[in-house]
Amino acid sequence: MYFKRKEFLQIGSLATASLMLPKFLKAFERENMVPPGNKVVVVVQFSGGNDGLNTVIPISNDIYYKGRPKLGISKENALGLTTDAGLNPALEIFKSLYDDGSLAIMNSVGYPNPDRSHFRSMDIWQSASDSSEYVHTGWLGRYLDAQCKGCDKPTQALEIDDVLSLALKGNDKNGLAFTDPRRLYSSSNEKFYKDINAGHQATEETVDYLYKTMSETLSSADYIYQQSKLKPTTTTYPATELGKNLKTISSLIMSDINTKVYYVSLGSFDTHVAQEGQQRRLFTELNDAVKAFTTDLKKNNRFDDVLMMTFSEFGRRVSQNASNGTDHGTANNMFFVSGGLKKKGLLNAMPDLADLNDGDLKHKVDFKTVYATVLHNWLGSDDRTILGKQFEHLDFI
């Protein structure tokens, strides 16, 4: 059976998965034991630009309430953290994590000369580039490139999605994107794909590469599926998309698969209109899924080894708009959840609402310093090589 390149790209979901397959995944089937204390990062992307001011609420700031006469969340309704800060009332588990010392919050995170385009700003965050640079690899993809050159036990990164994000694309190695190990396994065992693979004869280089990666997927899909079944969770997860995704991640963390990076998205947080209800629905989904996930990790003694971090491509403007929503802004907050934090709670000051840039927050922390910290302090990697320059290492992990 012979396929031209254009026809090959149309054969369905497995082809999509195979294009995302890291070359080292198949080889890793032979050695999959993970040492105790294996550090793992779970990135949760808030797609669409989450409103940080209604996430971590400046409950003592009159400027906030003046700019948001309808959208402002009252001190009485917020989940109090300090005299000046409270959490969105839908984030009850984050309040509990704050109280037990396993939540850290970084305020006013952003970058110089911010871009308000969803696509461009997301590219900047995922590639860890300056706003004037166009980089076609991601910070976690470059981590894969750097952390194991020529070794026989390379680390992999998995994204629970149909399409691989820029963040996990490297120069030499990519993460793997799939939504469900069982579905990937079932697809890989379809006679159609096996016949295509068995009938392939060498042709042009590009087509040969596509067949090679599909062949590796056929083999590795079984490995991922079997690993996901090794230690099935007994914790009940919500039947939401994020709940199912974190359940998949939990099953893989508990297995012996050598995956140090997981990536998942929630959204859309693009709340130009009727923000209150949309953000509450998304935060309820987040809250319930994270509650099950952290319960699972604690029960299995893995909470100290896993760092969950959240980000969004930008925040929203300080003042609400005429549609009871907020428009694209700049700096934002990030959450860090783990039993292994060295510092907890509010890591820096709340945003200065009296010192704005044309109605927008000024960033105080470059997000690349956060990445450098995670890469160096948590993953034990050469952050300078990965990010292209040296950034400060923070001390919360």
C-alpha positions, 0 to 999 in steps of 0.5 A: 500500500503506497501513500503520498505525503498529502494522503498520509496526513489525512489518515486520521488521529493516529497520524496526528499523534505520531507526528507528535511522538518523541523519537526516544519514547519507543527506546524507553520501553526497555528501561522504565523504572523511576527512582523514588523522589522523581520530580514531576511538573504539571502545567495547567494553562488557563487559555484565553487570558484569566482575570487575575484580579478576580482570582486573587482579590485585593479585598482592601483596595478601593481602586479595585472596587471603584473600577469594578462596581459590578464585577468586584468580589466583596471582602465578605464573599472572598475566601480570606488569605490576608487582610489585603488578599482573598481568593475567588469563592469558587476556589475552596480547595486552593484556600485549603491548600493555602492553609496547609502550606502547599499553595504559593502565589506569585503576583504581577507576573508578565514580561516587558512590552506585553502583547495583547493578542491571544496567539502572540502572547501565548507563543511568547509564554510557551516559547519563553521568548522576548516579545520582540523575538519569534522562537519556534521551539518551546521552553519544555521542548528545549528542556527535553533537548537538553536534559538527556543528550545521548543517554539511554533513559531520556525524559518524556513530556506528555500533553493531554490534548489532541494537538501538541502545544508549542511549549513541548516542541524542541529542536530534536525532541517533542512531547507527545499529545493524546487525550486518552491512553486507551483511545491511542492504544485502540487506534494503534491496533486498527488493521488500517494503520497496521496495513499502511505501516506494513506495506510501506516502501522507501520513498521520499525522505519526508514521507519516510519520516512520517511512516517511521514516526507512525511505526514508533507510535504503533509500538509505544501506544501499547506501552503508554496504555499498559503503564497507565493501568499499572496503578489505577487510582481509587480516588473519585474524580469529577466527570469533567474534561479537566477531571478526566485529564488529571485522572489520566495524569495521576495514573501515569505519575503513579506508574513507573513511566519516566515522565517529568512533565505533564501539560493540560489546558482549561478555558476559555477565560476570554471573558469580555462579556458576562465574566462572573458566570463564566469564570465561576464555571471554569473555577468550579471545574478547576477546583473539583479536579484539583481537589481530587488530584491533590487528594490522590497524590497525598494518599499515594505519598507523591504530593511532595514530588509533584509541582502543579503550576498555572499560568495564563497568556495575560490578565485583564484590565483593571476596570470592567467594561460595559458588558460586565466583563473585562478586556485584555490586559497584561500582568497576572498571577500564578499558582504553585501547588506542592507538598515540597514548597520552600515558601508558601502563601503570597510570595510577593506584594499584591498588584499596585493599582495606583501605578498602572500603565494606561489602565493595565498592571505593570509586571514586577516578575518576568515569567522567565525567572519562574521558568528558570526556577522550575527548570533549575530548582525542581527539574535539576536542569541547565536553565541557562542553556534552555532559556538562552540567558541566565535569569534569577532563581527564586527561592519558593521551591 
